[in-house]
Amino acid sequence: MPSELPGLVLDWRSGEKGWEGLVSYADRDGRIVTEWLPAANLRPVVSAPQTGSAYG
């Protein structure tokens, strides 16, 4: 079952089937998982820049 979870890409490599990212994320049970995932399964986070100030 496909799911989208926030994670952190730690590294990239070129595999037999294309690019892969080494990703760490917390699964739905709260366990930390680190695994190689196809780049096609990853997408960037889209959000407003964080300036560190409550005033933007």
C-alpha positions, 0 to 999 in steps of 0.5 A: 500500500503506497503512503507518503511520509516525511523523511530526510534524504541522506545520500544518492546513488545510481542503481540498476533501475535509475537513481535511488535516495537513502531515506530515513523516516518514521513509519506509521508505528513510530519506528525509524527506518532507513532504506534506499528508495527509487527517486521516482517515489520521492518528492520535495517538500513545498513550503514557505521559507522559514526566516526564524522570525515570527514576523516573516 
